[in-house]
């Protein structure tokens, strides 16, 4: 990669950081408890709208994993999400009624908060329907992983987004507040994934799974990307440029071994396909605030109307992270 390409990417990073700095004016602090953040705390950043029913379990899951503080942007919720989060003593909450699309789907807001509060911390960026699993997560806290990554001078950790779904129509079993969503959405596709390399940003691109199999069957290359880098030892000069799919500097995207051997990786169990999804689809199609004219949500609407059951005879029932390692969907690498 030549000097011109390096210069162009440095310029892009500066523009994205400046954009995030300007977008800070769209955020209003509801409860700023960041004074409680300690030097070695692991921080979680998220943007959400109308996720009240998911929040109790989401917060409990990550608290038990070892997250010490949550920094959340509420984008105009009217279901009680903002009020619930404002009561949580380990949550710093900002609100915004500005355009989710114009903020690059929340990336600008979170880039600013990470720039302001995440410097020097391990930061985890996830949505309320994403549950991070990593090698030994059943016996070791998240701090054990980040301590090892620090020892190995590794700055970023990848996780494949693994779509989880129930057996039968997704609205057959109502999801209850506080319930583990994986009790319902406990199935996944163990294969059917396509992988390619982005030679400019050095990240890999993964597509496939049940959405490609059912909702994008005619054009699987238009299916959502499943590659993410949610866990990063943050520096104020870093920025996400495309959700959590890619970062700058681009060295942060080199998270998979290409010359033999394996680097450790995790998964994000994506529990979107619950009974709450049809109403969410209708809301987001009305708002029109998602990527490519809400193409993904239109596919959800059409796909669920034609085939509300994502289960097939090749579906695997989730057991634990070791199962995912055996299937090649994540790796413990040389972390023993």
C-alpha positions in Angstrom: 0.0 0.0 0.0 1.5 3.2 -1.1 2.2 6.5 0.6 -0.8 8.1 -1.0 -3.2 5.5 0.3 -1.7 5.9 3.8 -2.2 9.6 3.7 -5.7 9.3 2.4 -6.7 7.0 5.3 -5.0 9.3 7.9 -7.1 12.2 6.4 -10.2 10.1 6.6 -9.6 9.3 10.2 -9.1 13.0 11.0 -12.3 13.9 9.2 -14.3 11.2 11.1 -12.9 12.4 14.5 -13.7 16.0 13.7 -17.2 14.9 12.6 -17.6 13.1 16.0 -16.4 16.2 17.8 -19.0 18.3 16.1 -21.8 15.8 16.6 -21.3 16.0 20.4 -23.7 19.0 20.3 -26.5 16.6 19.4 -26.1 14.8 22.8 -27.8 16.0 26.0 -26.6 14.5 29.2 -29.4 12.9 31.2 -27.2 11.4 33.9 -23.5 11.8 33.7 -21.9 9.4 36.2 -18.5 9.2 34.5 -16.8 10.5 37.6 -17.3 7.0 39.0 -15.1 5.4 36.2 -11.9 4.0 37.6 -8.6 3.6 35.7 -8.9 -0.1 34.8 -12.6 -0.3 34.3 -14.0 -2.0 31.2 -16.5 0.2 29.6 -19.5 -0.6 27.4 -20.9 1.8 24.8 -24.2 1.5 23.0 -26.8 3.4 21.1 -30.5 2.3 21.4 -34.1 3.2 20.8 -37.1 1.6 22.5 -35.4 -1.4 24.0 -37.0 -1.3 27.4 -38.0 -5.0 27.5 -34.4 -6.1 26.7 -32.5 -3.8 29.1 -32.7 -5.7 32.4 -31.1 -8.9 31.0 -28.7 -6.9 28.8 -27.3 -5.0 31.8 -27.2 -8.0 34.0 -25.4 -10.1 31.4 -22.6 -7.6 31.0 -22.3 -6.7 34.6 -21.7 -10.4 35.3 -19.2 -10.5 32.5 -17.2 -7.7 34.2 -18.3 -4.4 32.6 -18.0 -1.7 35.2 -19.7 1.3 33.5 -22.2 1.7 30.6 -22.2 4.8 28.4 -25.4 4.8 26.4 -27.1 7.1 23.9 -30.9 7.0 23.8 -32.2 8.1 20.5 -35.7 9.3 21.3 -37.2 6.3 23.1 -40.8 6.6 24.1 -41.2 3.2 25.8 -39.5 4.0 29.1 -36.0 3.0 28.1 -34.6 6.4 29.0 -36.3 6.5 32.4 -35.1 3.0 33.3 -31.5 3.6 32.3 -31.5 6.9 34.2 -32.1 4.9 37.4 -29.1 2.6 37.0 -26.2 3.7 39.1 -23.5 2.3 36.7 -25.0 4.0 33.6 -24.1 7.3 32.2 -26.9 8.3 29.8 -27.2 10.8 27.0 -30.2 11.5 24.9 -30.6 12.7 21.3 -33.5 13.4 19.0 -31.2 14.1 16.1 -31.2 11.9 13.0 -29.7 8.4 13.6 -29.0 8.2 9.9 -27.1 11.6 9.8 -25.0 10.4 12.8 -23.8 7.6 10.6 -26.2 5.2 12.5 -24.9 6.3 15.9 -21.2 5.8 15.1 -20.5 9.6 15.4 -22.0 9.8 18.8 -20.2 6.8 20.2 -16.9 7.8 18.6 -17.2 11.1 20.5 -18.0 9.4 23.8 -15.1 6.9 23.4 -12.8 9.8 22.5 -13.9 11.7 25.6 -14.2 8.8 28.1 -12.8 5.7 26.6 -9.1 6.7 26.3 -6.9 4.1 28.0 -9.8 1.7 28.7 -10.8 -1.5 27.1 -14.1 -0.6 25.5 -16.9 -2.9 24.3 -19.4 -1.6 21.7 -22.5 -3.7 21.3 -26.3 -3.4 20.7 -28.9 -4.5 23.3 -29.5 -7.6 21.3 -25.9 -8.7 21.1 -24.2 -10.9 23.7 -20.5 -11.3 23.7 -18.9 -14.7 24.2 -15.2 -15.4 24.2 -12.9 -18.3 25.1 -13.4 -19.5 28.7 -16.2 -16.9 29.3 -17.9 -19.5 31.5 -15.0 -19.5 33.9 -13.0 -16.3 33.4 -14.2 -12.7 33.6 -13.7 -10.3 30.8 -10.8 -8.7 32.6 -8.9 -12.0 32.3 -9.2 -11.7 28.6 -8.2 -8.0 28.5 -5.3 -8.6 30.9 -4.0 -11.3 28.5 -4.5 -9.1 25.5 -2.5 -6.3 27.3 0.3 -8.8 28.0 0.4 -9.8 24.3 0.3 -6.1 23.2 -2.9 -6.8 21.3 -5.2 -3.8 20.9 -8.4 -5.2 19.3 -10.4 -8.4 19.5 -12.8 -9.7 16.9 -16.2 -11.4 17.2 -18.3 -12.9 14.5 -22.0 -11.9 14.7 -23.9 -15.2 15.0 -27.7 -14.8 14.3 -29.7 -16.8 16.9 -33.3 -17.8 16.2 -36.0 -20.1 17.7 -37.4 -23.3 16.3 -40.8 -22.4 14.8 -42.3 -18.9 14.1 -40.4 -16.2 15.9 -43.6 -14.8 17.5 -44.8 -18.2 18.8 -43.2 -17.7 22.2 -43.5 -14.2 23.7 -40.3 -12.8 25.1 -40.6 -11.6 28.7 -38.8 -8.7 30.3 -35.7 -9.9 32.2 -35.6 -13.2 30.4 -32.5 -14.6 28.8 -33.3 -14.3 25.1 -31.2 -17.3 24.3 -33.7 -19.5 26.1 -35.9 -18.8 23.1 -33.5 -18.0 20.3 -31.1 -20.9 20.9 -30.5 -22.1 17.3 -27.9 -20.9 14.7 -26.4 -21.8 11.4 -23.1 -23.6 11.8 -22.1 -23.2 8.2 -23.2 -21.2 5.0 -20.7 -18.4 5.5 -18.7 -16.4 2.9 -15.4 -14.7 3.8 -13.5 -12.1 1.8 -10.7 -9.7 2.5 -10.9 -5.9 2.3 -7.4 -5.1 1.1 -7.7 -1.3 1.8 -8.8 -1.6 5.5 -7.2 -5.0 6.1 -10.4 -6.4 7.7 -12.2 -9.5 6.6 -15.8 -9.5 5.5 -18.2 -12.3 6.6 -21.7 -12.9 5.2 -24.2 -15.7 5.5 -26.3 -17.4 8.1 -30.1 -17.5 8.3 -30.6 -14.0 6.9 -28.6 -14.7 3.8 -30.2 -18.1 3.6 -33.8 -16.9 3.8 -34.2 -13.1 3.4 -31.4 -12.5 0.9 -31.5 -15.9 -0.9 -31.7 -14.2 -4.3 -28.7 -11.9 -3.5 -26.6 -13.3 -0.6 -23.9 -10.7 -1.3 -26.3 -8.0 -0.1 -26.9 -9.8 3.2 -25.7 -8.0 6.4 -22.0 -8.2 7.3 -21.2 -10.4 10.3 -17.7 -9.4 11.0 -17.2 -7.1 14.0 -14.4 -5.8 16.2 -16.3 -4.9 19.4 -13.5 -5.0 22.0 -10.7 -2.4 21.7 -8.1 -0.9 24.0 -9.2 2.6 23.1 -7.1 5.6 22.3 -8.6 9.0 21.6 -7.1 9.0 18.1 -9.0 5.8 17.1 -12.4 5.8 15.4 -14.9 3.3 14.0 -15.7 4.1 10.4 -18.4 1.5 9.6 -20.4 0.4 12.6 -18.0 -1.9 14.4 -17.0 -3.6 11.2 -13.8 -1.6 10.7 -11.6 0.9 12.5 -8.9 3.4 11.8 -5.9 3.1 12.1 -6.4 0.1 10.0 -3.8 -2.0 11.9 -6.6 -2.5 14.4 -8.5 -4.5 11.8 -5.7 -7.1 11.5 -7.4 -9.5 14.0 -7.1 -12.8 12.2 -4.0 -14.9 11.5 -3.2 -15.2 7.7 0.1 -17.0 7.8 -0.8 -20.2 9.8 -1.9 -20.6 13.3 -4.8 -18.9 15.0 -5.5 -15.7 16.9 -8.2 -15.8 19.6 -11.6 -14.6 18.6 -15.2 -14.5 20.0 -18.8 -14.3 18.9 -21.6 -11.9 19.4 -24.8 -14.0 19.9 -27.4 -11.9 18.0 -30.8 -12.4 19.6 -32.8 -10.2 17.3 -35.3 -12.8 16.2 -37.8 -12.8 19.0 -41.5 -12.0 19.3 -40.6 -8.3 19.6 -39.1 -8.1 16.1 -42.3 -7.5 13.9 -43.2 -4.4 15.9 -39.6 -3.2 15.7 -39.6 -3.7 11.9 -42.7 -1.7 11.5 -41.3 1.1 13.6 -38.0 1.3 11.8 -39.6 1.2 8.4 -41.7 4.1 9.4 -38.7 6.1 10.7 -36.5 5.2 7.7 -33.3 5.8 9.6 -31.3 2.7 8.7 -28.7 2.0 6.1 -29.6 1.9 2.4 -33.1 3.1 2.9 -33.8 0.5 5.6 -33.1 -2.3 3.1 -32.4 -4.8 5.8 -35.7 -4.1 7.6 -37.6 -4.4 4.4 -36.0 -7.8 3.9 -37.1 -8.7 7.5 -40.6 -7.7 6.7 -40.8 -9.6 3.5 -38.9 -12.6 4.8 -40.9 -13.0 8.0 -44.2 -12.7 6.0 -43.2 -15.5 3.6 -41.3 -17.7 6.1 -41.5 -16.8 9.8 -39.6 -19.9 10.8 -35.8 -19.6 10.3 -35.1 -23.1 11.6 -34.0 -25.8 9.1 -32.7 -29.4 9.4 -29.1 -28.1 9.5 -29.7 -25.7 12.4 -27.5 -26.3 15.5 -28.7 -25.7 19.1 -26.4 -23.5 21.1 -24.6 -25.1 24.0 -21.5 -23.0 24.9 -18.4 -21.3 23.5 -16.5 -24.7 23.2 -19.1 -25.8 20.7 -18.5 -22.6 18.6 -14.8 -23.3 18.7 -15.2 -26.8 17.5 -17.4 -25.5 14.6 -14.7 -23.0 13.7 -16.8 -19.9 14.5 -14.4 -18.7 17.2 -10.9 -19.6 18.5 -9.0 -19.6 21.7 -5.7 -19.3 19.8 -2.8 -19.6 22.1 -4.7 -18.3 25.1 -4.8 -21.3 27.4 
